Amino acid sequence: MGHRIAAGLLAIVGAANAGLGAWSLTAGGPELTTGVAWGLVVAGLLTLAAGVLVWRGSRLTRLVALTIFGVLLLAQLTGLVGGGQFAAEDFGRVVVLAVLVLALALAGGREGGRSRR
């Protein structure tokens, strides 16, 4: 069951990133450069795909996602400690990354109650 929570969180984060990127490519969205907007779309779709694979029980995908988001969390915390500035968007980013890393870390074990052969 824990891997399904982690998969759902990955899917939510992926859909949010892809949606934000797509929205910024339209006239009414936030002002991001075209490269950043497409980067958000691609990263969001990859994260969404990782969520689907984790939902289906892929341990490798879960470990890769845990590594990537763990490094992002570590980089964010290191930047905050080194820079000394702490804005509201930094807090939100740290909380989302921490919850995602925690869910992925706790999703280990026998996923889905099935044995894979």
Residue frames relative to the residue before (quaternion, step in Angstrom):
aa qw qx qy qz dx dy dz
M 1.0000 0.0000 0.0000 0.0000 0.00 0.00 0.00
G 0.6237 0.5732 -0.3439 0.4051 3.59 1.04 -0.74
H 0.6425 0.5202 -0.3386 0.4493 3.57 1.04 -0.69
R 0.6208 0.5373 -0.3539 0.4479 3.59 1.11 -0.50
I 0.6072 0.5232 -0.3528 0.4828 3.59 1.10 -0.60
A 0.6561 0.5014 -0.3047 0.4746 3.57 0.93 -0.93
A 0.6518 0.5153 -0.3124 0.4605 3.58 0.98 -0.85
G 0.6491 0.5180 -0.3120 0.4616 3.57 0.99 -0.81
L 0.6492 0.5043 -0.3145 0.4747 3.57 1.00 -0.80
L 0.6268 0.5216 -0.3338 0.4728 3.59 1.02 -0.78
A 0.6637 0.5093 -0.3048 0.4552 3.57 0.94 -0.89
I 0.6487 0.5122 -0.3204 0.4627 3.59 0.97 -0.81
V 0.6704 0.4856 -0.2977 0.4755 3.59 0.89 -0.94
G 0.6550 0.5167 -0.3108 0.4554 3.59 0.97 -0.85
A 0.6725 0.4864 -0.2971 0.4722 3.57 0.90 -0.91
A 0.6388 0.5230 -0.3296 0.4580 3.59 1.00 -0.77
N 0.6678 0.4909 -0.3060 0.4684 3.60 0.92 -0.86
A 0.6670 0.4911 -0.3035 0.4710 3.58 0.89 -0.92
G 0.6612 0.5106 -0.3039 0.4580 3.58 0.97 -0.84
L 0.6521 0.5042 -0.3146 0.4708 3.58 0.98 -0.82
G 0.6510 0.5132 -0.3124 0.4640 3.57 0.99 -0.82
A 0.6696 0.4883 -0.2956 0.4752 3.57 0.94 -0.89
W 0.6428 0.5244 -0.3192 0.4582 3.57 1.01 -0.81
S 0.6781 0.4891 -0.3039 0.4567 3.58 0.96 -0.80
L 0.6015 0.5470 -0.3645 0.4540 3.60 1.20 -0.34
T 0.6302 0.4858 -0.3374 0.5029 3.59 1.24 -0.33
A 0.6813 -0.5154 0.3393 0.3938 3.56 -1.25 0.30
G 0.7364 0.4560 -0.2466 0.4346 3.61 0.99 -0.71
G 0.5663 0.6423 -0.3728 0.3575 3.59 1.21 -0.18
P 0.6966 -0.4328 0.3398 0.4604 3.56 -1.30 0.00
E 0.5043 -0.6761 0.4560 0.2841 3.54 -1.10 0.72
L 0.1524 0.7439 -0.6272 0.1730 3.52 -0.34 1.37
T 0.5511 -0.5750 0.4581 0.3948 3.56 -1.14 0.45
T 0.6478 -0.5391 0.3643 0.3962 3.55 -1.16 0.53
G 0.6477 0.5287 -0.3214 0.4446 3.60 0.97 -0.81
V 0.6605 0.4903 -0.3042 0.4804 3.57 0.96 -0.85
A 0.6436 0.5253 -0.3231 0.4533 3.59 0.95 -0.83
W 0.6780 0.4610 -0.2952 0.4905 3.61 0.89 -0.86
G 0.6004 0.5545 -0.3516 0.4566 3.59 1.10 -0.64
L 0.6450 0.5081 -0.3096 0.4796 3.58 1.03 -0.80
V 0.6384 0.5215 -0.3292 0.4605 3.58 0.97 -0.83
V 0.6911 0.4762 -0.2855 0.4628 3.59 0.80 -1.00
A 0.6700 0.4899 -0.3021 0.4688 3.60 0.87 -0.94
G 0.6426 0.5282 -0.3173 0.4554 3.57 1.02 -0.77
L 0.6691 0.4872 -0.3008 0.4737 3.58 0.94 -0.85
L 0.6378 0.5109 -0.3285 0.4737 3.61 1.04 -0.72
T 0.6553 0.5000 -0.3082 0.4750 3.58 0.99 -0.80
L 0.6252 0.5240 -0.3248 0.4785 3.56 1.05 -0.76
A 0.6507 0.5001 -0.3110 0.4793 3.60 0.96 -0.84
A 0.6253 0.5227 -0.3376 0.4710 3.60 1.03 -0.74
G 0.6237 0.5426 -0.3342 0.4525 3.58 1.03 -0.75
V 0.6458 0.5078 -0.3165 0.4743 3.57 0.99 -0.83
L 0.6792 0.4891 -0.2985 0.4587 3.60 0.91 -0.89
V 0.6346 0.5019 -0.3323 0.4847 3.60 1.03 -0.73
W 0.6073 0.5557 -0.3424 0.4530 3.60 1.03 -0.76
R 0.7046 0.4497 -0.2483 0.4895 3.56 1.05 -0.83
G 0.6336 -0.6020 0.3027 0.3800 3.58 1.28 0.10
S 0.3906 0.7336 -0.4787 0.2830 3.60 1.19 0.33
R 0.3002 -0.7701 0.5415 0.1535 3.57 -0.47 1.22
L 0.6270 0.5462 -0.3399 0.4394 3.57 1.01 -0.80
T 0.6607 0.4952 -0.3077 0.4729 3.59 0.91 -0.89
R 0.6378 0.5234 -0.3310 0.4580 3.59 0.98 -0.79
L 0.6811 0.4844 -0.2941 0.4637 3.59 0.92 -0.86
V 0.6319 0.5108 -0.3330 0.4784 3.60 1.03 -0.73
A 0.6597 0.4949 -0.3070 0.4750 3.59 0.93 -0.88
L 0.6296 0.5288 -0.3300 0.4638 3.59 1.00 -0.80
T 0.6572 0.5053 -0.3069 0.4674 3.59 0.94 -0.84
I 0.6813 0.4917 -0.2964 0.4541 3.59 0.82 -0.98
F 0.7293 0.4177 -0.2563 0.4774 3.60 0.74 -0.98
G 0.5904 0.5498 -0.3669 0.4633 3.61 1.16 -0.47
V 0.6485 0.4939 -0.3102 0.4892 3.58 1.00 -0.80
L 0.6384 0.5173 -0.3292 0.4653 3.60 0.98 -0.77
L 0.6465 0.5095 -0.3166 0.4715 3.59 0.99 -0.81
L 0.6530 0.5118 -0.3056 0.4672 3.56 0.94 -0.90
A 0.6526 0.5043 -0.3095 0.4732 3.59 0.96 -0.84
Q 0.6488 0.5132 -0.3196 0.4621 3.58 0.97 -0.82
L 0.6800 0.4788 -0.2903 0.4734 3.59 0.89 -0.90
T 0.6384 0.5196 -0.3262 0.4648 3.59 1.00 -0.77
G 0.6558 0.5109 -0.3044 0.4650 3.57 0.98 -0.83
L 0.6570 0.5039 -0.3140 0.4645 3.57 1.01 -0.76
V 0.6590 0.4982 -0.3139 0.4681 3.56 0.98 -0.83
G 0.7001 0.4779 -0.2702 0.4565 3.57 0.93 -0.90
G 0.7321 0.4501 -0.2401 0.4514 3.57 0.97 -0.86
G 0.3532 -0.7683 0.4709 0.2514 3.57 1.08 -0.61
Q 0.6360 0.5043 -0.3358 0.4779 3.62 1.21 -0.30
F 0.0239 -0.7964 0.6042 -0.0068 3.56 -0.95 0.84
A 0.0716 -0.8142 0.5761 -0.0068 3.56 -0.20 1.31
A 0.6880 -0.4870 0.3442 0.4136 3.56 -1.28 0.31
E 0.6673 0.4930 -0.3193 0.4580 3.62 0.95 -0.78
D 0.5869 0.5515 -0.3686 0.4643 3.60 1.17 -0.49
F 0.6413 0.5244 -0.3197 0.4599 3.57 0.97 -0.85
G 0.6641 0.5055 -0.3011 0.4614 3.57 0.90 -0.92
R 0.6522 0.5186 -0.3087 0.4587 3.57 0.96 -0.88
V 0.6601 0.5024 -0.3049 0.4679 3.59 0.95 -0.88
V 0.6540 0.5135 -0.3180 0.4555 3.60 0.93 -0.85
V 0.6637 0.4973 -0.3095 0.4653 3.61 0.88 -0.93
L 0.6711 0.4894 -0.3022 0.4677 3.59 0.88 -0.91
A 0.6600 0.5135 -0.3168 0.4476 3.60 0.93 -0.86
V 0.6551 0.4966 -0.3127 0.4759 3.60 0.94 -0.84
L 0.6595 0.5108 -0.3065 0.4585 3.58 0.96 -0.85
V 0.6607 0.4920 -0.3021 0.4797 3.60 0.93 -0.89
L 0.6499 0.5137 -0.3170 0.4617 3.59 0.94 -0.83
A 0.6648 0.4979 -0.3058 0.4654 3.60 0.91 -0.89
L 0.6659 0.4915 -0.3058 0.4707 3.59 0.96 -0.82
A 0.6581 0.5116 -0.3119 0.4560 3.58 1.00 -0.79
L 0.7169 0.4416 -0.2506 0.4777 3.57 1.00 -0.81
A 0.5773 0.6146 -0.3652 0.3944 3.58 1.26 -0.19
G 0.4292 0.7245 -0.4512 0.2955 3.59 1.24 0.08
G 0.5777 0.5987 -0.4320 0.3482 3.50 -1.30 -0.10
R 0.7474 -0.3703 0.2988 0.4636 3.50 -1.23 -0.52
E 0.1876 -0.8372 0.5079 0.0777 3.55 -0.03 1.31
G 0.8473 0.1624 -0.1393 0.4862 3.51 -0.96 0.92
G 0.4785 -0.6911 0.4318 0.3269 3.59 1.25 0.00
R 0.6134 0.5402 -0.3476 0.4594 3.59 1.25 0.18
S 0.3325 -0.7016 0.5795 0.2477 3.55 -1.13 0.52
R 0.2967 -0.7539 0.5642 0.1589 3.55 -0.95 0.91
R 0.1466 -0.7861 0.5949 0.0811 3.56 -1.00 0.81
